[in-house]
Amino acid sequence: MSTEIEAAFSRLVNIMDDLREKCPWDKKQTIQSLRQMTIEETYELADAITENDWKGIREELGDLLLHIVFYAKIGKEQNQFELHEVINGICEKLIARHPHIYGDVQVDNDEDVKKNWEKIKLKEGKQSVISGVPQSLPATVKAMRLQEKAKQVGFEWDNKEQVWEKVEEEIGELKIAVASGDHGKSEEEMGDVIFSLINYARFLQVDAENALERTNKKFIHRFTTMEKQALQTGKSLNEMTLQEMDAIWNTIKQQRSE
């Protein structure tokens, strides 16, 4: 590690010590009060990554690093663990789970690495290959992680054509459920459709969560632009017909693609 990194990290730890001792807000925080803020910081990092905003990524990484140091400080105060134990813990885990680097295991590609990773975790006491997927993950991300982990033990389609056939099958089942008028069944089948579409995205090597977020951002841009253009004609959207709004929407789409 370079002396610059060591100095910067020590500086952050020392600042955290000062804040915890002297700042009324920082002194008041607990792991529970920090939890939601940590989630927000993680999403802010995700937003910066989606936008390919390197300046934002650097800033948000700093915020997350602060939270890690903060939790470690509280852990020390509670006689639970210290920062060096956190760091050494992840170092030991990385060494143990990369026997192709720190041992004599041979791998041919990244898929072999991931399969070995899951085997090692099972040996460490995991009851299931999917047990490590956090319950509180957003549903789209959770679906991606579940599918990826199931793949590591061979529970996987052979090709994307098979996956698309499954999508079409699930859509057919959804149509039947909708026609029956059974709301609960419709919700269940809709979930199956979304899950299979996420699986298809994975086969296309597309991040389904990021793809949906990009569409969300595109919709926000087009909708707010439509609102502004409607006001320029002297109307609000609720005073316009669907056909009028659709005409503006299509104009905005065309401008975006040019």
N, C-alpha and C positions, 0 to 999 in steps of 0.2 A: 504494500500500500504506500502511495506517495505521501510525503510529509504534508502536502497541501490538503489531502483528504483527511489525514489524521488530525491536523490542526482544525479543519472546518468542523469535523464531527465532535471533537473535544469542546469546541466553542459552543456548539448547539447544546451539548449536555450541561455545560456550565451555565448557560443562559436559562435552561430549564430548571436547574437547581435554584437560581436566583428568583425566577418567577414563582416557583412553588413556595418559596420562603417569604417573599415580599409582596406579591400581587394578590389583592383580595379575591379577584376572580379566579386566578389559577389555583389558589389555595383551596378554593371551594369545590373544585371539580373532583368527580369520582369516575370509576370506569363506566358506571351507568350513565352519567351525564355526558360523557364523551362519546358514547356509542353512536348516537344519532348523528353527531357532528362528523364522526369518522365515516359513516355511510355517505353523508353529503359530500365530503371531500373526495371519496372514491368515485362518486358520480361526476363530480366536477372534472376529475382526471379523465374519466371516460369520455366526457364531452370534448375535452381538449384533444383527445386521441382521434375521435370521430372527425373533428375539424382539421386534423393534421397540424395543429397549432403547437409548434415546438416550444415557443416561449411559454405558453400556457401549461404545457406538459411539465416543463422544468419547475414552474411555480407550484403546481399541484403536487408534484413529487415531494417538494419541500414541505408542504402542508402535511402530507401523509407521514413523512419522516418525523416531523414534530410530534404527531400523534403517537407514533411508535415509542419515541423517547418518553413521552408523557405517561403512557401506560406502564413502561418499565420503571419510571420514577415512583408511580403509585404502588407497583408491585413490590418494590424495595421497601417502601414505607410500611406495607402490610406484611412484611417478612415472608413474601411468597416467592419472589425471584428477583434477580438483578439483571441489568442490561447485558452484562457479559455472558450470562447464562442463556439469554435469548439468542444472542449472536452465535455462541458456540453450539447451541442446540440446532440451529438451522444448518450450521457447517457440518455437524455430524450426520444430520439427516441427508444432506446432499451427497456426502461421501458414501454413505451406506446405500443410497439409491442410484448411484452411478458406478456400479462395479466394472463397467466397460471402460471407465477412466481410472478408477482407483483400485481395480482388481484385475482378474484375468478373464472376465466374461467377454465374449465376442458378439458384436452386433453389426448388422448390415445397413440399417437405416433408422430413421426416427421412430418408425412404427415398432421396431424391435425394442427400442429404448422405452417406449410407453408400456409395452407388454411386460417388460421386466419390472418396471416401476410398480405396476399393479400386483405382480407376483410377490414382490418384496413387501408391499404394504399388507398383503394377506398373511405373510409370515410374521409380520410385526403384531398381528392380533386383530386385524380388521375382519369383521364377520362377513362382509360382502364387498364385491368390487365397487358397488355404488354407495357404500355406507359413508364415504367421505364427501358426498355432495351435500353442501349446507342446505338445511330445510328452508332458510329464509332467502335463498337466491330468488331473483325475479324468475317467473315461470319460463320465459324464453331461454334464458341462460341455463336454467336448471335442466330443461329438456336437452339442450346441446351437450351438457356435461354428462347426463345420464346415457345418452346415445354413444358418446365418445368412450365412456368407461365400459359399456357393454361390448363395444367393438373389440376391446383388448382381450376378451376371452372368446372371440370368434362369433359372437351374436351380432351378425352383420349381413346385409344384402351383398350380393356379388357385384352389382353395377347400378348405375343411376337409373337405367331403364326399369329395373325391377322396383326401385323406390318410387318412381313416378306412377307405375301401375298401382302401387299401394295407395298413393295419393288419390288417384281416380276411384279406387275401390271405396276409400273412406268418404269421398265426396258423394258417391252413390248412396252410401248408408246414411249420410246426413240428409240427403233429399228425402229418403224414405221416412226418417224420423220427423222431419219438418211436416211432411204430408200427413203424418199420423196425429199431429197436434200435441204430441207429448213433449212438453217443454224440457223436462229433465233429460229425456233421451236425446233431444236436439242439442242440449248443452254438452252432453257426453260425446256425441258424434262430432260436434264442432271442435272439441278438444282433440279428438283423434285426427281430424283433418289438419289442424294447426301443428300437431306433433309430427305428422308425416311430412308436412311441408318443411318444417325445420330440419328433418332428417334429409330431405332432398337438397336443401340449401347446403347442408354439411357435405353431401356428396359432390356438390358443385364447388366446394371449398369457399363457400360464402358464409360470412358471419351473420347469422339470421338476426341477432339482436342489433348489430350495427346497421344492417340493411334496413330494418324496420325503423330505426332511429333516423337514418338518412331520409326515409320517406316522411317521417313525422316532421322533420325540419323543412322538407320541400313543401309539405302541405301548409305548414305555418306561414312560410314565405308567400305562397300563392294566395292563401286565404286573406292574409292581411293586406296584400297588394290589391286584391279584389275589393276589399272594403274601402281602400283609399280611392280606387278608380270609380267606385260607385258614388262616393261622396262628391267627386269632381263633376258628376252628372246631376248633382243636387238631390240624390236619393240615398237612403240607407238600404242595407241588404234586405231588411224585412219589408221594404216597400217595393221590391223588385220581384218579378216572376222567376221561376227556376230557369226558364229559357234565357232570360236576360243575364242572370248570373252565370249560366253555362257559357254564354257567348264571351263574357269577360274572361272567364277561367281559361277558355281555349286560346284566347289571345295571349294571356300571360304564359301559358305553356309553350306557345310558339316562340315567344320572345326568349324564353329560357333556353330553348333548344338551338337557337340561332348563334 
